[in-house]
Amino acid sequence: MKSYLLSKEANPISDFKLYTIEEISKILKVTERTVYNFISKNNLQAVKIGKYWRVTETALQEFINQGTKKA
């Protein structure tokens, strides 16, 4: 099995972007409470790391794309 962490080739982990709730709220121009509501209603996928929620760039893009399809 190939180890991606030790490989000098393209490393998918190094391209992995995580956003904080504060960053997401600024990007979407909504309150942090609204972002938490999106997460709790499973509209926005997030991962809890320790006691903090993080959103991947891919999850954010999918969330935005879902909104544009509904409009």
PyMOL Python script that loads the backbone (N, CA, C, O; Angstrom):
from pymol import cmd

cmd.read_pdbstr("""\
ATOM      1  N   MET A   1       0.842  -1.187   0.000  1.00  0.00           N
ATOM      2  CA  MET A   1       0.000   0.000   0.000  1.00  0.00           C
ATOM      3  C   MET A   1       0.881   1.242   0.000  1.00  0.00           C
ATOM      4  O   MET A   1       1.849   1.327   0.755  1.00  0.00           O
ATOM      5  N   LYS A   2       0.550   2.172  -0.824  1.00  0.00           N
ATOM      6  CA  LYS A   2       1.349   3.381  -0.973  1.00  0.00           C
ATOM      7  C   LYS A   2       1.043   4.365   0.155  1.00  0.00           C
ATOM      8  O   LYS A   2      -0.120   4.599   0.485  1.00  0.00           O
ATOM      9  N   SER A   3       2.066   4.924   0.729  1.00  0.00           N
ATOM     10  CA  SER A   3       1.891   5.910   1.789  1.00  0.00           C
ATOM     11  C   SER A   3       1.852   7.302   1.187  1.00  0.00           C
ATOM     12  O   SER A   3       2.840   7.771   0.623  1.00  0.00           O
ATOM     13  N   TYR A   4       0.700   7.967   1.310  1.00  0.00           N
ATOM     14  CA  TYR A   4       0.559   9.311   0.758  1.00  0.00           C
ATOM     15  C   TYR A   4       1.298  10.344   1.597  1.00  0.00           C
ATOM     16  O   TYR A   4       1.749  11.362   1.073  1.00  0.00           O
ATOM     17  N   LEU A   5       1.422  10.094   2.877  1.00  0.00           N
ATOM     18  CA  LEU A   5       2.077  11.069   3.741  1.00  0.00           C
ATOM     19  C   LEU A   5       3.570  11.164   3.466  1.00  0.00           C
ATOM     20  O   LEU A   5       4.162  12.231   3.630  1.00  0.00           O
ATOM     21  N   LEU A   6       4.175  10.079   3.056  1.00  0.00           N
ATOM     22  CA  LEU A   6       5.613  10.066   2.826  1.00  0.00           C
ATOM     23  C   LEU A   6       5.979  10.237   1.363  1.00  0.00           C
ATOM     24  O   LEU A   6       7.153  10.399   1.030  1.00  0.00           O
ATOM     25  N   SER A   7       4.999  10.203   0.499  1.00  0.00           N
ATOM     26  CA  SER A   7       5.245  10.300  -0.930  1.00  0.00           C
ATOM     27  C   SER A   7       5.630  11.718  -1.327  1.00  0.00           C
ATOM     28  O   SER A   7       5.110  12.690  -0.779  1.00  0.00           O
ATOM     29  N   LYS A   8       6.551  11.829  -2.288  1.00  0.00           N
ATOM     30  CA  LYS A   8       6.935  13.136  -2.811  1.00  0.00           C
ATOM     31  C   LYS A   8       6.038  13.543  -3.977  1.00  0.00           C
ATOM     32  O   LYS A   8       6.153  14.652  -4.499  1.00  0.00           O
ATOM     33  N   GLU A   9       5.135  12.630  -4.388  1.00  0.00           N
ATOM     34  CA  GLU A   9       4.188  12.935  -5.455  1.00  0.00           C
ATOM     35  C   GLU A   9       3.088  13.837  -4.892  1.00  0.00           C
ATOM     36  O   GLU A   9       3.135  14.242  -3.730  1.00  0.00           O
ATOM     37  N   ALA A  10       2.117  14.138  -5.720  1.00  0.00           N
ATOM     38  CA  ALA A  10       1.004  14.978  -5.269  1.00  0.00           C
ATOM     39  C   ALA A  10       0.387  14.384  -4.013  1.00  0.00           C
ATOM     40  O   ALA A  10       0.025  13.208  -3.982  1.00  0.00           O
ATOM     41  N   ASN A  11       0.275  15.192  -3.002  1.00  0.00           N
ATOM     42  CA  ASN A  11      -0.220  14.741  -1.715  1.00  0.00           C
ATOM     43  C   ASN A  11      -1.632  15.276  -1.505  1.00  0.00           C
ATOM     44  O   ASN A  11      -1.810  16.482  -1.332  1.00  0.00           O
ATOM     45  N   PRO A  12      -2.650  14.394  -1.516  1.00  0.00           N
ATOM     46  CA  PRO A  12      -4.017  14.880  -1.367  1.00  0.00           C
ATOM     47  C   PRO A  12      -4.258  15.569  -0.030  1.00  0.00           C
ATOM     48  O   PRO A  12      -5.119  16.445   0.058  1.00  0.00           O
ATOM     49  N   ILE A  13      -3.528  15.200   1.004  1.00  0.00           N
ATOM     50  CA  ILE A  13      -3.710  15.824   2.309  1.00  0.00           C
ATOM     51  C   ILE A  13      -3.212  17.262   2.300  1.00  0.00           C
ATOM     52  O   ILE A  13      -3.800  18.114   2.967  1.00  0.00           O
ATOM     53  N   SER A  14      -2.156  17.554   1.571  1.00  0.00           N
ATOM     54  CA  SER A  14      -1.638  18.919   1.544  1.00  0.00           C
ATOM     55  C   SER A  14      -2.587  19.867   0.810  1.00  0.00           C
ATOM     56  O   SER A  14      -2.525  21.080   1.010  1.00  0.00           O
ATOM     57  N   ASP A  15      -3.464  19.323  -0.038  1.00  0.00           N
ATOM     58  CA  ASP A  15      -4.430  20.133  -0.768  1.00  0.00           C
ATOM     59  C   ASP A  15      -5.760  20.244  -0.021  1.00  0.00           C
ATOM     60  O   ASP A  15      -6.718  20.823  -0.533  1.00  0.00           O
ATOM     61  N   PHE A  16      -5.813  19.696   1.168  1.00  0.00           N
ATOM     62  CA  PHE A  16      -7.032  19.604   1.960  1.00  0.00           C
ATOM     63  C   PHE A  16      -7.229  20.888   2.748  1.00  0.00           C
ATOM     64  O   PHE A  16      -6.431  21.198   3.632  1.00  0.00           O
ATOM     65  N   LYS A  17      -8.282  21.640   2.440  1.00  0.00           N
ATOM     66  CA  LYS A  17      -8.555  22.923   3.098  1.00  0.00           C
ATOM     67  C   LYS A  17      -9.728  22.765   4.050  1.00  0.00           C
ATOM     68  O   LYS A  17     -10.787  22.269   3.665  1.00  0.00           O
ATOM     69  N   LEU A  18      -9.536  23.192   5.302  1.00  0.00           N
ATOM     70  CA  LEU A  18     -10.600  23.192   6.294  1.00  0.00           C
ATOM     71  C   LEU A  18     -10.920  24.623   6.693  1.00  0.00           C
ATOM     72  O   LEU A  18     -10.018  25.434   6.907  1.00  0.00           O
ATOM     73  N   TYR A  19     -12.206  24.929   6.790  1.00  0.00           N
ATOM     74  CA  TYR A  19     -12.655  26.259   7.198  1.00  0.00           C
ATOM     75  C   TYR A  19     -13.269  26.199   8.588  1.00  0.00           C
ATOM     76  O   TYR A  19     -13.889  25.201   8.956  1.00  0.00           O
ATOM     77  N   THR A  20     -13.095  27.260   9.353  1.00  0.00           N
ATOM     78  CA  THR A  20     -13.757  27.387  10.647  1.00  0.00           C
ATOM     79  C   THR A  20     -15.181  27.888  10.428  1.00  0.00           C
ATOM     80  O   THR A  20     -15.538  28.332   9.336  1.00  0.00           O
ATOM     81  N   ILE A  21     -15.977  27.810  11.474  1.00  0.00           N
ATOM     82  CA  ILE A  21     -17.346  28.322  11.400  1.00  0.00           C
ATOM     83  C   ILE A  21     -17.322  29.820  11.125  1.00  0.00           C
ATOM     84  O   ILE A  21     -18.136  30.323  10.350  1.00  0.00           O
ATOM     85  N   GLU A  22     -16.400  30.531  11.751  1.00  0.00           N
ATOM     86  CA  GLU A  22     -16.279  31.976  11.534  1.00  0.00           C
ATOM     87  C   GLU A  22     -15.964  32.287  10.072  1.00  0.00           C
ATOM     88  O   GLU A  22     -16.546  33.202   9.489  1.00  0.00           O
ATOM     89  N   GLU A  23     -15.035  31.519   9.480  1.00  0.00           N
ATOM     90  CA  GLU A  23     -14.682  31.737   8.071  1.00  0.00           C
ATOM     91  C   GLU A  23     -15.876  31.467   7.155  1.00  0.00           C
ATOM     92  O   GLU A  23     -16.133  32.221   6.216  1.00  0.00           O
ATOM     93  N   ILE A  24     -16.599  30.386   7.436  1.00  0.00           N
ATOM     94  CA  ILE A  24     -17.773  30.042   6.625  1.00  0.00           C
ATOM     95  C   ILE A  24     -18.822  31.148   6.722  1.00  0.00           C
ATOM     96  O   ILE A  24     -19.435  31.516   5.720  1.00  0.00           O
ATOM     97  N   SER A  25     -19.027  31.675   7.927  1.00  0.00           N
ATOM     98  CA  SER A  25     -20.031  32.734   8.091  1.00  0.00           C
ATOM     99  C   SER A  25     -19.652  33.986   7.311  1.00  0.00           C
ATOM    100  O   SER A  25     -20.523  34.667   6.770  1.00  0.00           O
ATOM    101  N   LYS A  26     -18.365  34.291   7.249  1.00  0.00           N
ATOM    102  CA  LYS A  26     -17.920  35.457   6.477  1.00  0.00           C
ATOM    103  C   LYS A  26     -18.057  35.215   4.975  1.00  0.00           C
ATOM    104  O   LYS A  26     -18.451  36.114   4.232  1.00  0.00           O
ATOM    105  N   ILE A  27     -17.733  34.009   4.533  1.00  0.00           N
ATOM    106  CA  ILE A  27     -17.840  33.675   3.109  1.00  0.00           C
ATOM    107  C   ILE A  27     -19.297  33.746   2.652  1.00  0.00           C
ATOM    108  O   ILE A  27     -19.598  34.302   1.596  1.00  0.00           O
ATOM    109  N   LEU A  28     -20.195  33.178   3.457  1.00  0.00           N
ATOM    110  CA  LEU A  28     -21.617  33.127   3.091  1.00  0.00           C
ATOM    111  C   LEU A  28     -22.380  34.387   3.494  1.00  0.00           C
ATOM    112  O   LEU A  28     -23.534  34.577   3.109  1.00  0.00           O
ATOM    113  N   LYS A  29     -21.719  35.243   4.275  1.00  0.00           N
ATOM    114  CA  LYS A  29     -22.343  36.489   4.761  1.00  0.00           C
ATOM    115  C   LYS A  29     -23.605  36.200   5.570  1.00  0.00           C
ATOM    116  O   LYS A  29     -24.659  36.799   5.361  1.00  0.00           O
ATOM    117  N   VAL A  30     -23.454  35.252   6.506  1.00  0.00           N
ATOM    118  CA  VAL A  30     -24.511  34.915   7.453  1.00  0.00           C
ATOM    119  C   VAL A  30     -23.887  34.866   8.845  1.00  0.00           C
ATOM    120  O   VAL A  30     -22.666  34.940   8.984  1.00  0.00           O
ATOM    121  N   THR A  31     -24.722  34.743   9.869  1.00  0.00           N
ATOM    122  CA  THR A  31     -24.192  34.663  11.227  1.00  0.00           C
ATOM    123  C   THR A  31     -23.616  33.273  11.494  1.00  0.00           C
ATOM    124  O   THR A  31     -23.926  32.312  10.790  1.00  0.00           O
ATOM    125  N   GLU A  32     -22.776  33.183  12.518  1.00  0.00           N
ATOM    126  CA  GLU A  32     -22.226  31.886  12.906  1.00  0.00           C
ATOM    127  C   GLU A  32     -23.352  30.951  13.338  1.00  0.00           C
ATOM    128  O   GLU A  32     -23.290  29.750  13.072  1.00  0.00           O
ATOM    129  N   ARG A  33     -24.385  31.486  14.004  1.00  0.00           N
ATOM    130  CA  ARG A  33     -25.529  30.674  14.422  1.00  0.00           C
ATOM    131  C   ARG A  33     -26.203  30.031  13.209  1.00  0.00           C
ATOM    132  O   ARG A  33     -26.628  28.877  13.273  1.00  0.00           O
ATOM    133  N   THR A  34     -26.299  30.767  12.113  1.00  0.00           N
ATOM    134  CA  THR A  34     -26.902  30.235  10.891  1.00  0.00           C
ATOM    135  C   THR A  34     -26.069  29.081  10.341  1.00  0.00           C
ATOM    136  O   THR A  34     -26.619  28.084   9.876  1.00  0.00           O
ATOM    137  N   VAL A  35     -24.753  29.214  10.394  1.00  0.00           N
ATOM    138  CA  VAL A  35     -23.874  28.131   9.930  1.00  0.00           C
ATOM    139  C   VAL A  35     -24.096  26.891  10.789  1.00  0.00           C
ATOM    140  O   VAL A  35     -24.204  25.787  10.256  1.00  0.00           O
ATOM    141  N   TYR A  36     -24.168  27.056  12.119  1.00  0.00           N
ATOM    142  CA  TYR A  36     -24.446  25.921  13.002  1.00  0.00           C
ATOM    143  C   TYR A  36     -25.800  25.293  12.665  1.00  0.00           C
ATOM    144  O   TYR A  36     -25.946  24.071  12.715  1.00  0.00           O
ATOM    145  N   ASN A  37     -26.784  26.118  12.324  1.00  0.00           N
ATOM    146  CA  ASN A  37     -28.096  25.584  11.928  1.00  0.00           C
ATOM    147  C   ASN A  37     -27.995  24.770  10.642  1.00  0.00           C
ATOM    148  O   ASN A  37     -28.604  23.706  10.537  1.00  0.00           O
ATOM    149  N   PHE A  38     -27.233  25.257   9.666  1.00  0.00           N
ATOM    150  CA  PHE A  38     -27.020  24.496   8.430  1.00  0.00           C
ATOM    151  C   PHE A  38     -26.418  23.127   8.745  1.00  0.00           C
ATOM    152  O   PHE A  38     -26.816  22.115   8.167  1.00  0.00           O
ATOM    153  N   ILE A  39     -25.459  23.111   9.664  1.00  0.00           N
ATOM    154  CA  ILE A  39     -24.792  21.856  10.032  1.00  0.00           C
ATOM    155  C   ILE A  39     -25.769  20.929  10.757  1.00  0.00           C
ATOM    156  O   ILE A  39     -25.848  19.743  10.438  1.00  0.00           O
ATOM    157  N   SER A  40     -26.508  21.459  11.722  1.00  0.00           N
ATOM    158  CA  SER A  40     -27.415  20.617  12.509  1.00  0.00           C
ATOM    159  C   SER A  40     -28.550  20.042  11.667  1.00  0.00           C
ATOM    160  O   SER A  40     -29.071  18.971  11.977  1.00  0.00           O
ATOM    161  N   LYS A  41     -28.933  20.743  10.614  1.00  0.00           N
ATOM    162  CA  LYS A  41     -29.995  20.260   9.720  1.00  0.00           C
ATOM    163  C   LYS A  41     -29.435  19.422   8.574  1.00  0.00           C
ATOM    164  O   LYS A  41     -30.165  19.055   7.653  1.00  0.00           O
ATOM    165  N   ASN A  42     -28.135  19.121   8.635  1.00  0.00           N
ATOM    166  CA  ASN A  42     -27.436  18.325   7.617  1.00  0.00           C
ATOM    167  C   ASN A  42     -27.461  18.958   6.237  1.00  0.00           C
ATOM    168  O   ASN A  42     -27.343  18.254   5.235  1.00  0.00           O
ATOM    169  N   ASN A  43     -27.612  20.263   6.168  1.00  0.00           N
ATOM    170  CA  ASN A  43     -27.520  20.965   4.889  1.00  0.00           C
ATOM    171  C   ASN A  43     -26.063  21.211   4.509  1.00  0.00           C
ATOM    172  O   ASN A  43     -25.720  21.277   3.329  1.00  0.00           O
ATOM    173  N   LEU A  44     -25.218  21.345   5.516  1.00  0.00           N
ATOM    174  CA  LEU A  44     -23.791  21.594   5.316  1.00  0.00           C
ATOM    175  C   LEU A  44     -23.020  20.524   6.067  1.00  0.00           C
ATOM    176  O   LEU A  44     -23.155  20.392   7.283  1.00  0.00           O
ATOM    177  N   GLN A  45     -22.214  19.760   5.345  1.00  0.00           N
ATOM    178  CA  GLN A  45     -21.431  18.702   5.975  1.00  0.00           C
ATOM    179  C   GLN A  45     -20.253  19.310   6.717  1.00  0.00           C
ATOM    180  O   GLN A  45     -19.559  20.188   6.205  1.00  0.00           O
ATOM    181  N   ALA A  46     -20.042  18.826   7.935  1.00  0.00           N
ATOM    182  CA  ALA A  46     -18.938  19.324   8.749  1.00  0.00           C
ATOM    183  C   ALA A  46     -18.381  18.178   9.578  1.00  0.00           C
ATOM    184  O   ALA A  46     -19.033  17.152   9.767  1.00  0.00           O
ATOM    185  N   VAL A  47     -17.176  18.372  10.064  1.00  0.00           N
ATOM    186  CA  VAL A  47     -16.533  17.383  10.914  1.00  0.00           C
ATOM    187  C   VAL A  47     -16.129  18.073  12.208  1.00  0.00           C
ATOM    188  O   VAL A  47     -15.652  19.207  12.199  1.00  0.00           O
ATOM    189  N   LYS A  48     -16.326  17.375  13.316  1.00  0.00           N
ATOM    190  CA  LYS A  48     -15.946  17.934  14.607  1.00  0.00           C
ATOM    191  C   LYS A  48     -14.566  17.407  14.969  1.00  0.00           C
ATOM    192  O   LYS A  48     -14.355  16.200  15.081  1.00  0.00           O
ATOM    193  N   ILE A  49     -13.635  18.327  15.149  1.00  0.00           N
ATOM    194  CA  ILE A  49     -12.269  17.980  15.536  1.00  0.00           C
ATOM    195  C   ILE A  49     -12.069  18.538  16.937  1.00  0.00           C
ATOM    196  O   ILE A  49     -11.969  19.749  17.133  1.00  0.00           O
ATOM    197  N   GLY A  50     -12.012  17.637  17.901  1.00  0.00           N
ATOM    198  CA  GLY A  50     -11.988  18.085  19.286  1.00  0.00           C
ATOM    199  C   GLY A  50     -13.336  18.699  19.607  1.00  0.00           C
ATOM    200  O   GLY A  50     -14.372  18.048  19.466  1.00  0.00           O
ATOM    201  N   LYS A  51     -13.326  19.947  20.038  1.00  0.00           N
ATOM    202  CA  LYS A  51     -14.600  20.613  20.321  1.00  0.00           C
ATOM    203  C   LYS A  51     -15.002  21.608  19.239  1.00  0.00           C
ATOM    204  O   LYS A  51     -15.995  22.320  19.385  1.00  0.00           O
ATOM    205  N   TYR A  52     -14.243  21.657  18.169  1.00  0.00           N
ATOM    206  CA  TYR A  52     -14.489  22.631  17.103  1.00  0.00           C
ATOM    207  C   TYR A  52     -14.986  21.970  15.824  1.00  0.00           C
ATOM    208  O   TYR A  52     -14.532  20.888  15.450  1.00  0.00           O
ATOM    209  N   TRP A  53     -15.922  22.633  15.162  1.00  0.00           N
ATOM    210  CA  TRP A  53     -16.426  22.178  13.878  1.00  0.00           C
ATOM    211  C   TRP A  53     -15.570  22.750  12.760  1.00  0.00           C
ATOM    212  O   TRP A  53     -15.119  23.893  12.828  1.00  0.00           O
ATOM    213  N   ARG A  54     -15.351  21.936  11.723  1.00  0.00           N
ATOM    214  CA  ARG A  54     -14.621  22.365  10.532  1.00  0.00           C
ATOM    215  C   ARG A  54     -15.392  21.901   9.307  1.00  0.00           C
ATOM    216  O   ARG A  54     -16.059  20.866   9.322  1.00  0.00           O
ATOM    217  N   VAL A  55     -15.284  22.690   8.248  1.00  0.00           N
ATOM    218  CA  VAL A  55     -15.967  22.387   6.985  1.00  0.00           C
ATOM    219  C   VAL A  55     -14.913  22.309   5.894  1.00  0.00           C
ATOM    220  O   VAL A  55     -14.079  23.206   5.765  1.00  0.00           O
ATOM    221  N   THR A  56     -14.948  21.237   5.108  1.00  0.00           N
ATOM    222  CA  THR A  56     -13.985  21.114   4.014  1.00  0.00           C
ATOM    223  C   THR A  56     -14.385  22.029   2.867  1.00  0.00           C
ATOM    224  O   THR A  56     -15.542  22.430   2.742  1.00  0.00           O
ATOM    225  N   GLU A  57     -13.412  22.346   2.045  1.00  0.00           N
ATOM    226  CA  GLU A  57     -13.671  23.182   0.875  1.00  0.00           C
ATOM    227  C   GLU A  57     -14.676  22.500  -0.050  1.00  0.00           C
ATOM    228  O   GLU A  57     -15.548  23.156  -0.621  1.00  0.00           O
ATOM    229  N   THR A  58     -14.551  21.186  -0.195  1.00  0.00           N
ATOM    230  CA  THR A  58     -15.472  20.420  -1.040  1.00  0.00           C
ATOM    231  C   THR A  58     -16.901  20.506  -0.509  1.00  0.00           C
ATOM    232  O   THR A  58     -17.840  20.699  -1.281  1.00  0.00           O
ATOM    233  N   ALA A  59     -17.067  20.363   0.813  1.00  0.00           N
ATOM    234  CA  ALA A  59     -18.402  20.443   1.413  1.00  0.00           C
ATOM    235  C   ALA A  59     -19.006  21.826   1.212  1.00  0.00           C
ATOM    236  O   ALA A  59     -20.202  21.953   0.950  1.00  0.00           O
ATOM    237  N   LEU A  60     -18.182  22.860   1.334  1.00  0.00           N
ATOM    238  CA  LEU A  60     -18.663  24.225   1.120  1.00  0.00           C
ATOM    239  C   LEU A  60     -19.107  24.416  -0.329  1.00  0.00           C
ATOM    240  O   LEU A  60     -20.157  25.006  -0.587  1.00  0.00           O
ATOM    241  N   GLN A  61     -18.312  23.920  -1.270  1.00  0.00           N
ATOM    242  CA  GLN A  61     -18.668  24.043  -2.689  1.00  0.00           C
ATOM    243  C   GLN A  61     -19.967  23.307  -2.990  1.00  0.00           C
ATOM    244  O   GLN A  61     -20.811  23.815  -3.728  1.00  0.00           O
ATOM    245  N   GLU A  62     -20.135  22.110  -2.424  1.00  0.00           N
ATOM    246  CA  GLU A  62     -21.364  21.340  -2.635  1.00  0.00           C
ATOM    247  C   GLU A  62     -22.567  22.077  -2.054  1.00  0.00           C
ATOM    248  O   GLU A  62     -23.636  22.108  -2.665  1.00  0.00           O
ATOM    249  N   PHE A  63     -22.394  22.670  -0.873  1.00  0.00           N
ATOM    250  CA  PHE A  63     -23.472  23.427  -0.240  1.00  0.00           C
ATOM    251  C   PHE A  63     -23.893  24.606  -1.113  1.00  0.00           C
ATOM    252  O   PHE A  63     -25.085  24.845  -1.308  1.00  0.00           O
ATOM    253  N   ILE A  64     -22.922  25.333  -1.632  1.00  0.00           N
ATOM    254  CA  ILE A  64     -23.211  26.484  -2.495  1.00  0.00           C
ATOM    255  C   ILE A  64     -23.886  26.017  -3.782  1.00  0.00           C
ATOM    256  O   ILE A  64     -24.835  26.649  -4.247  1.00  0.00           O
ATOM    257  N   ASN A  65     -23.407  24.919  -4.360  1.00  0.00           N
ATOM    258  CA  ASN A  65     -24.009  24.386  -5.588  1.00  0.00           C
ATOM    259  C   ASN A  65     -25.452  23.942  -5.363  1.00  0.00           C
ATOM    260  O   ASN A  65     -26.293  24.125  -6.242  1.00  0.00           O
ATOM    261  N   GLN A  66     -25.750  23.365  -4.210  1.00  0.00           N
ATOM    262  CA  GLN A  66     -27.125  22.965  -3.891  1.00  0.00           C
ATOM    263  C   GLN A  66     -28.034  24.182  -3.855  1.00  0.00           C
ATOM    264  O   GLN A  66     -29.167  24.130  -4.333  1.00  0.00           O
ATOM    265  N   GLY A  67     -27.544  25.266  -3.294  1.00  0.00           N
ATOM    266  CA  GLY A  67     -28.333  26.493  -3.209  1.00  0.00           C
ATOM    267  C   GLY A  67     -28.602  27.098  -4.570  1.00  0.00           C
ATOM    268  O   GLY A  67     -29.681  27.642  -4.807  1.00  0.00           O
ATOM    269  N   THR A  68     -27.634  27.010  -5.468  1.00  0.00           N
ATOM    270  CA  THR A  68     -27.828  27.593  -6.796  1.00  0.00           C
ATOM    271  C   THR A  68     -28.769  26.736  -7.634  1.00  0.00           C
ATOM    272  O   THR A  68     -29.435  27.259  -8.528  1.00  0.00           O
ATOM    273  N   LYS A  69     -28.842  25.442  -7.371  1.00  0.00           N
ATOM    274  CA  LYS A  69     -29.758  24.571  -8.107  1.00  0.00           C
ATOM    275  C   LYS A  69     -31.204  24.834  -7.707  1.00  0.00           C
ATOM    276  O   LYS A  69     -32.111  24.706  -8.530  1.00  0.00           O
ATOM    277  N   LYS A  70     -31.425  25.204  -6.436  1.00  0.00           N
ATOM    278  CA  LYS A  70     -32.776  25.437  -5.938  1.00  0.00           C
ATOM    279  C   LYS A  70     -33.321  26.781  -6.395  1.00  0.00           C
ATOM    280  O   LYS A  70     -34.534  26.948  -6.519  1.00  0.00           O
ATOM    281  N   ALA A  71     -32.452  27.722  -6.643  1.00  0.00           N
ATOM    282  CA  ALA A  71     -32.891  29.088  -6.983  1.00  0.00           C
ATOM    283  C   ALA A  71     -33.439  29.175  -8.385  1.00  0.00           C
ATOM    284  O   ALA A  71     -33.849  30.251  -8.822  1.00  0.00           O
TER     285      ALA A  71
END
""", "prot")
cmd.dss("prot")
cmd.show_as("cartoon", "prot")
cmd.util.cbc("prot")
cmd.orient("prot")
